[in-house]
Amino acid sequence: MAIKELIGKRIQALRKAHRLSQEQVAEKADISPNYLSRIECGKENPTLDMLIKLAHALEVEMWEIFDFGHEVNVKELREVMNRLLKENNEEKLRLAVKILRAVAR
């Protein structure tokens, strides 16, 4: 399963757990409900900035969006991390390291 599909499913699960509609989350994140729907379906590849907005809209910590360990095995998680490392610039990688350090504490 592709990372964007895992993230989309996780965002949808968090939204439903908080009993929020796509419209409510989209409004809080200042995006269209259609765009949120495409993210949840794994058709969009949200930026780090968009993921931050969605975390705020869902009132969750950023790490919770990436808490899909129960959906994949360790090998797949490592592949996802490697892909993210290759696809992002230095600024985003520095932010990712800060997030990972905070989670690991």
Secondary structure as UniProt FT lines:
FT   HELIX           3..17
FT   TURN            18..19
FT   HELIX           22..29
FT   HELIX           33..40
FT   TURN            41..42
FT   HELIX           48..58
FT   HELIX           62..65
FT   TURN            69..71
FT   HELIX           74..87
FT   HELIX           90..104
//
